[in-house]
Amino acid sequence: MYIAITNLYGIKDGSKSYFRKLGDCFDFVWKKEFATPLSLEECKDILKDYQWYCKQYNAETMLIEK
């Protein structure tokens, strides 16, 4: 599973970016092939901070993709 965030940085073009873990850090990448596959538990843990991520990155929404 992957975490996708849409319309990153307020650019409302329908684009998605994907969550990538780098040790204790993370970033968002434009292609799913570079994203980190996550377990359901990891996805739920990340989405606990849904509002923070959307506000921090001026994004529209976050979702889980298979």
C-alpha positions in Angstrom: 0.0 0.0 0.0 1.0 3.6 -0.6 0.1 7.0 0.8 -0.8 9.6 -1.9 -1.2 13.3 -1.3 -3.1 15.3 -4.0 -2.6 18.8 -5.3 0.6 19.4 -3.3 1.6 23.0 -2.7 -1.9 24.3 -3.7 -1.4 23.5 -7.3 -4.9 22.2 -8.3 -4.0 20.1 -11.3 -5.1 16.7 -10.0 -1.5 15.5 -9.5 -0.5 13.0 -6.8 2.7 12.7 -4.9 3.6 9.6 -2.9 5.1 9.1 0.6 8.7 7.9 0.7 10.4 6.9 4.0 14.1 7.7 4.3 15.1 6.2 7.7 13.5 8.4 10.3 12.7 11.1 7.6 10.3 11.2 4.7 9.5 13.1 1.6 7.0 13.1 -1.2 7.9 11.8 -4.7 6.1 12.4 -8.0 6.2 8.7 -9.2 4.7 5.8 -7.4 7.7 3.6 -8.4 9.9 5.7 -6.1 7.5 5.5 -3.1 7.9 3.2 -0.1 5.4 0.3 0.1 3.8 0.5 3.5 1.8 -1.9 5.6 -1.8 -1.1 6.6 -0.7 -0.2 10.1 2.0 2.2 8.8 -0.6 3.9 6.6 -3.0 4.3 9.5 -0.2 5.7 11.6 0.7 8.3 9.0 -2.9 9.2 8.4 -3.3 10.0 12.1 -1.6 13.3 11.1 -3.7 13.8 8.0 -4.6 17.4 8.9 -1.1 18.4 9.6 0.2 17.0 6.3 -2.5 18.7 4.3 -1.9 22.1 6.0 1.9 21.8 5.9 2.0 21.0 2.2 -1.1 23.0 1.2 -2.6 19.8 -0.2 -6.2 18.9 -0.9 -6.3 15.3 0.6 -4.3 12.2 1.5 -5.4 8.6 0.7 -4.2 5.0 0.7 -3.6 3.4 -2.6 -2.9 -0.3 -3.4 
